[in-house]
């Protein structure tokens, strides 16, 4: 919209309209964020009552700590598994729903409902269904395959179980965008391929996936942010970071350092590192997938 | 006659040819949907079972408890309090965020003022500041203000939002310029313009933002866990954590825990099913 069509020009009124939003953003977003940066340069004792300047000391001790390095590694691996697991399954289900016309809106609602699923509920439901001794899935899995579920003690299994929960919860969000993107492809572009008698699934990855590449990029970024920032309830309710740090993701380590061990400076340094992660992801989002993405609030 | 049977034959042949494909397609969809829903369906069944029944792993019938696990969770394990707290928190954030964001978008789209672009960037940049990036000082701020364990701490940090401002701005920019011109020539004031023209024309978008915000707020876990320690002020997502802890004495009462989980899921699920149309429209707009 050009400025010529803007009907109002009172700067005072504009400021008053923007004031509530700006005040909240300054008080609860910008100020604490800046304070995070400041605190990250201090060593704190006694719940932050005593602060000693340490410069980049917190960052040095984080980057040279085996525990933090390992936490970083498992988080990145977890994000990769969750991102591509979610995309693969959502693409398949989204494509099936897109391929039928009748009742597709009933199907759509039945497929996207995990969008409303609270992560804590997702964690607690699968904690039970996949419970090593009581889980009904565990029972049939062990009956039908030689596999034994022991994720209370087995690190890689705990990692895999959390990935299953994270993917399950994120399917709804992904299917919404994939079905919308597929429906937006002009029919004329896919007609030729259809006449050539290309099989349904060949069509999916030869014709459709390249056409919805921007949506796929968008979802890669959103799912990565989700894997880094929104999987805290899963770890907290299912594994507490274990066994032997196999699921000690960055967000969980940050929480424990801040609120169980009261290392506020060290925790703030971890927040700064997470800020760098989210900044890079948002930059990539702006750069590659036209437009801007959404992270929560 | 002959031609008619021919076409019928062809139709029939085409039908036979199409049938397995369609059956496979629908079968595939139904199978995936059931697989996705199975943990929830099982949880609903288990929530009616007694602890003894739950420990018979393959017992998949409705249990002897009926709905008493639900009343037990609501009455004896404080889920009625947690649910109410979650509901109040979510409604305050929805109303507050929509109101504040409508005002901000009104200013951004319909006012000429200095540094417009910078103000917009100032709002958008907060996308880089999710709760974990500022959680330590935010908690200290709440403690300094004496807001811990209060609704102010639960709602304040969520009440302004780059996403909602961005969406309403997009929506307003799509409203025809001639309409704005008419409003200007008639000398309509900004608030009248907002309430008489913009809001009625943005109903779908407002509904969508309400749904997104309600689900997002209801599902919050980390921040309430940190800032609320008094159980009577806690929200239902963290209530699940308490329930998991207290039901673990002796044989874990999984039926009770499942009932609590179903309760904590119900409100956002109902909102999604009822309002999925505006939700879908709004979500897919924000990607553009």
Interface residues (C-beta under 8 A of the other chain):
Chain A: X1 X3 X5 X6 X7 X8 X9 X10 X11 X13 X14 X15 X17 X18 X20 X21 X22 X23 X24 X25 X27 X28 X29 X30 X31 X32 X33 X35 X36 X39 X48 X92 X93 X96 X97 X99 X100 X107 X108 X109 X110 X111 X112 X113 X114 X115 X116 X117 X118 X119 X120 X121 X124 X125 X126 X128 X129 X134 X135 X136 X139 X168 X171 X176 X177 X180 X200 X215 X218 X225 X229 X232 X233 X236 X237 X251 X254 X255 X258 X259 X264 X267 X268 X271 X272 X274 X275 X278 X279 X282 X289 X290 X291 X292 X293 X294 X295 X296 X297
Chain B: X21 X22 X25 X26 X28 X29 X32 X33 X36 X37 X38 X39 X40 X42 X43 X46 X54 X55 X57 X58 X60 X100 X101 X103 X104 X106 X107 X108 X109 X110 X111 X112 X113 X114 X119 X122 X123 X124 X126 X127 X128 X129 X130 X131 X132 X133 X134 X135 X136 X137 X138 X139 X140 X141 X156 X157 X158 X159 X160 X161 X162 X163 X165 X166 X173 X177 X180 X181 X183 X184 X190 X193 X215 X216 X218 X219 X221 X222 X225 X226 X237 X238 X240 X241 X244 X252 X254 X257 X258 X260 X261 X264 X265 X268 X269 X271 X272 X273 X276 X279 X280 X283 X284 X286 X287 X288
